[in-house]
Amino acid sequence: MTLKTDWYERDSRFIPGHWQPAVLLDLALSRGIDSHRLLRGSGLFHEDILSGQARLSPQQFLCLIDNSRRLLDADDSSFLFGQRLLPGHYGAASHALQQAANLQQALDILGRQRALLSPLLSPRLLLDERHAHIYWLDSCGAGAQQRFLLEASMTALVGMSRWLAGERLPWRASFSHAQPRYVEQYWVHLGENVQFAAPVDVLSIPREYLHRPWPGASAIAGQVAQQDSECQLAALGFRASLLDRLYGHLLAHIREPLQLEGVAQAFGMSPSTLKRKLQKHDSHFQEQLDLARKHMALYLYRVKGYSNEEVASYLQFHDATNFRRSFKRWTGLAPSALRQLLEGLG
């Protein structure tokens, strides 16, 4: 079966310049950075953004982020950017977020409207018996900007939920990178329950907070805003990126033998075309397959309580040694070390 090409790619120009890019521009301009230097290499001028007509590709947005990081050269840049991101001023999708009745509804909106609300990183929600976990997928090949975007995205969700809930929620943030020298910025913006050198980048919260009512929400206004935001997406013609769609396809077929040729056929293109598109996103097929296998393995350990043998079998590894070697390459941990870590988290 051929899948529809309902996705955006790294060079798709659809991000309104006066939305998320303008948030970053305003932050940099407030610190005295020249707009021409900020936009250098992006193919845009400040006047383009002010016109309200400019549409950026993810590649252009990533260029702006790279320029801003270097020119600001400040430890708090990503966190201050994140504080300003959500609900944002992005039309009906932002209105829908602002009228969310609870955290569950806000996360549902953020996921459905990710092309509008979070075009560079795709948020995903995973539930286990006691916790809700939100992790983000690289939508367009963020490369060196990945950590900046993760810090901003987690800060955005923590800040928005605190504002709409009217209280600080007990989030736990885990990052796969080592503890940075500016760890105090994490404590200030995300709380002190932050872990580094974790198997995956994830934000977690006890499940009972998902359905606690948020004050000030309007059910009617929220429903209308959600309908309008669906019209926004319909006008775009897509909801997610190519990498996001590929990840979903790989997860859905993770127990099958997955090869570049078969997956390319499912996406209605030749293997060489899929390979070229992945190269454009600074990735390759094996990297995307490993990512899906890594997340599925963590899910099976954490949520399903599978043994090493059961996880290896589920992922079609018929050699336990090869599975252990692959798992350590994916996460930096041996399966036994992961079990000890999960037991410590409770």
C-alpha positions in Angstrom: 0.0 0.0 0.0 1.4 3.4 -1.0 1.3 6.1 1.7 0.2 9.7 0.8 3.0 12.2 0.7 1.4 14.3 3.5 4.6 15.5 5.1 7.0 18.4 5.0 10.7 18.3 4.6 13.7 20.3 5.6 13.3 22.7 2.6 9.5 23.1 2.8 8.7 26.8 3.3 5.7 26.8 5.5 6.7 28.3 8.9 5.3 31.9 9.3 8.3 34.1 10.1 6.2 36.1 12.6 5.5 33.0 14.6 8.2 31.0 16.3 11.1 32.6 14.4 9.9 36.0 15.5 10.0 34.9 19.1 13.7 34.1 18.8 14.4 37.3 16.8 12.7 39.4 19.5 14.8 37.8 22.2 18.0 38.4 20.3 17.1 42.0 19.4 16.3 42.7 23.0 19.9 41.9 23.8 21.3 44.3 21.2 22.0 41.8 18.4 21.9 43.3 14.9 19.0 41.8 12.8 21.2 41.5 9.7 23.7 39.4 11.6 20.9 37.3 13.0 19.4 36.5 9.6 22.7 36.1 7.7 22.6 33.0 5.6 18.9 32.5 5.9 17.9 34.3 2.7 15.7 36.7 4.7 15.7 40.2 5.9 14.1 41.8 9.0 11.5 43.5 6.7 10.4 40.1 5.4 9.5 39.0 8.9 7.7 42.3 9.7 5.6 42.0 6.6 3.8 39.0 8.0 4.1 37.2 4.7 7.5 35.4 5.0 7.5 31.7 5.2 10.6 29.9 6.4 11.7 26.4 5.8 13.0 24.3 8.7 16.4 24.7 7.3 16.1 28.5 7.4 14.8 28.4 10.9 17.7 26.2 12.0 20.1 28.7 10.4 18.4 31.5 12.5 18.8 29.4 15.7 22.5 28.7 14.9 23.1 32.4 14.4 21.3 33.4 17.5 23.1 30.8 19.7 26.5 32.1 18.5 25.7 35.8 18.7 23.9 35.7 22.1 26.5 33.3 23.6 24.5 33.0 26.8 23.6 30.0 28.9 20.0 30.9 29.3 19.1 31.6 25.6 17.3 28.3 24.9 15.3 28.5 28.2 14.2 32.1 27.6 13.2 31.2 24.1 11.2 28.3 25.5 9.4 30.4 28.0 8.0 32.5 25.2 7.0 29.7 22.9 3.7 28.3 24.3 0.8 28.9 23.9 2.3 31.4 21.5 0.6 33.7 19.0 0.1 31.2 16.2 -3.5 31.6 15.4 -6.2 29.1 16.3 -3.8 26.4 17.4 -2.5 28.8 20.1 -6.0 29.7 21.1 -6.9 26.0 21.5 -3.9 25.4 23.7 -4.8 28.4 25.9 -8.3 27.1 26.4 -7.2 23.5 27.2 -9.3 22.0 30.1 -6.4 20.0 31.5 -2.9 18.7 30.7 -4.2 15.7 28.7 -6.1 18.0 26.4 -3.1 20.3 26.0 -0.8 17.4 25.1 -3.4 16.1 22.6 -3.6 19.5 20.9 0.2 19.9 20.9 0.6 16.5 19.3 -2.2 17.0 16.7 -1.1 20.5 15.8 2.7 19.9 15.9 3.3 21.2 12.4 1.9 24.5 13.6 3.1 24.6 17.3 6.4 22.7 17.2 7.6 22.3 13.6 11.2 21.4 14.3 10.6 18.8 17.1 7.7 16.4 17.1 6.2 15.8 20.6 5.0 12.3 21.5 3.1 11.1 24.5 3.7 7.7 26.2 1.8 6.4 29.2 2.7 3.8 31.7 0.8 2.7 34.8 2.0 5.7 36.9 3.5 8.3 34.7 2.9 10.3 31.5 6.1 10.7 29.4 6.6 13.3 26.7 9.5 12.9 24.3 10.4 14.8 21.1 11.6 13.6 17.7 13.9 15.5 15.4 11.6 16.5 12.6 14.0 17.9 10.0 17.6 17.2 10.9 18.3 19.6 13.7 21.9 18.5 14.1 23.9 20.8 16.4 20.7 22.7 17.3 19.1 19.6 18.9 20.0 20.4 22.5 18.9 24.0 22.2 15.5 22.8 20.8 15.1 20.2 23.5 15.9 22.7 26.3 13.4 25.2 24.8 10.7 22.6 24.2 10.8 21.2 27.7 10.9 24.7 29.1 7.9 25.7 27.0 5.8 22.8 28.2 6.7 23.3 31.8 6.1 27.0 31.7 2.8 26.7 29.8 1.4 24.1 32.2 2.4 26.1 35.2 0.6 29.1 33.8 -2.6 27.3 32.7 -2.8 25.1 35.8 -2.1 27.9 38.2 0.5 25.9 40.0 3.9 24.4 39.5 3.6 20.8 38.4 6.0 18.0 39.5 7.8 17.4 36.2 10.9 15.3 36.0 13.2 16.1 33.1 15.7 13.6 31.7 18.4 14.4 29.1 20.7 12.1 27.3 23.6 14.5 27.3 26.1 14.8 30.2 25.4 17.4 32.9 26.5 20.8 31.4 28.4 23.5 33.3 25.2 25.7 33.2 23.1 23.2 35.2 21.6 26.0 37.3 19.6 27.1 34.2 17.9 23.7 34.2 17.0 24.0 37.9 15.6 27.5 37.5 13.5 26.7 34.4 12.7 23.0 34.8 12.9 22.4 38.5 15.5 20.5 40.5 14.3 17.1 39.4 16.6 16.9 36.4 18.6 13.9 35.3 21.5 13.8 32.8 23.2 10.9 30.9 19.8 9.3 30.6 18.8 6.7 27.9 16.4 9.2 26.3 15.4 12.9 26.4 12.0 12.9 28.2 9.7 14.9 30.4 7.7 12.9 32.9 4.8 13.6 35.3 2.5 11.5 37.5 -0.6 10.5 35.6 -3.0 12.0 38.1 -2.0 15.5 36.9 -3.3 14.7 33.3 -7.0 15.3 34.2 -6.8 17.9 36.9 -9.1 20.7 35.7 -7.3 23.9 34.7 -9.0 27.2 35.8 -10.1 29.7 33.2 -10.6 27.3 30.3 -13.6 27.8 28.1 -15.0 24.6 26.5 -16.9 26.4 23.8 -14.0 28.7 22.8 -11.6 25.8 23.0 -13.8 23.6 20.7 -14.1 26.4 18.1 -10.4 27.1 18.2 -9.6 23.4 17.7 -12.0 23.3 14.7 -10.3 26.4 13.2 -6.8 24.9 13.8 -7.8 21.8 11.9 -8.7 24.1 9.0 -5.2 25.6 9.3 -3.7 22.1 9.0 -5.9 21.2 6.1 -4.7 24.3 4.3 -1.1 23.3 4.8 -1.8 19.8 3.5 0.3 18.0 6.1 0.5 17.4 9.9 4.0 16.0 10.3 7.5 15.8 8.7 8.9 13.0 6.6 11.1 11.9 9.5 8.0 11.8 11.8 6.0 9.8 9.2 9.0 7.4 8.7 9.3 6.9 12.5 5.6 6.0 12.8 5.9 3.5 9.9 9.0 1.9 11.4 7.3 1.6 14.8 4.2 0.1 13.3 6.2 -2.6 11.5 9.0 -3.0 14.0 8.5 -6.8 14.3 9.0 -7.3 10.5 12.2 -7.4 8.6 12.7 -3.8 7.6 14.9 -2.8 4.7 15.3 0.4 2.8 13.8 -1.0 -0.4 10.5 -2.2 1.3 10.1 1.0 3.3 10.7 3.2 0.2 8.1 1.3 -1.7 5.6 1.9 1.2 6.3 5.6 0.8 5.8 5.5 -2.9 9.3 6.3 -3.9 12.5 4.5 -5.1 15.1 3.4 -2.6 17.5 6.0 -4.1 15.0 8.8 -3.6 14.3 7.9 0.1 18.1 7.6 0.7 18.6 11.0 -0.9 15.8 12.6 1.2 17.3 11.2 4.4 20.7 12.5 3.4 19.1 15.9 3.0 17.9 15.6 6.6 21.5 14.6 7.7 20.3 11.1 8.5 20.2 7.6 6.9 17.9 4.6 7.1 19.8 2.6 9.7 19.9 5.6 12.0 16.1 6.0 11.8 15.6 2.3 12.3 17.9 2.2 15.3 15.9 5.1 16.8 12.6 3.3 16.5 14.2 0.1 17.9 15.7 2.0 20.8 12.4 3.6 21.7 10.5 0.3 21.4 13.0 -1.4 23.6 12.7 1.2 26.3 8.9 1.0 26.1 9.0 -2.8 26.4 11.4 -2.6 29.4 9.7 0.3 31.2 6.0 -0.3 30.4 5.7 -4.0 29.6 8.3 -5.3 32.0 9.8 -7.5 29.4 13.0 -9.5 30.0 16.1 -9.1 27.9 15.3 -12.2 25.9 11.7 -11.1 25.3 12.8 -7.6 24.1 15.5 -9.2 21.8 13.0 -11.6 20.3 10.4 -8.8 19.8 12.9 -6.7 17.9 13.9 -9.7 15.7 17.3 -10.2 17.3 18.1 -13.9 17.3 21.5 -13.4 18.9 21.5 -12.1 22.5 25.0 -10.8 22.1 24.1 -8.8 19.1 21.1 -7.3 20.9 23.2 -6.3 23.9 25.8 -4.7 21.7 23.1 -2.8 19.7 21.3 -1.7 22.8 24.4 -0.3 24.4 25.2 1.6 21.1 21.6 3.0 21.1 21.5 4.1 24.8 25.0 4.0 26.2 23.8 1.4 28.7 23.8 -2.3 28.9 20.3 -3.8 29.4 21.3 -4.8 32.9 22.3 -1.3 33.8 19.0 0.1 32.3 17.1 -2.3 34.6 18.9 -0.9 37.6 18.2 2.6 36.5 14.5 1.9 36.0 14.2 0.3 39.4 15.8 3.4 40.9 13.2 5.6 39.2 10.4 3.6 40.6 
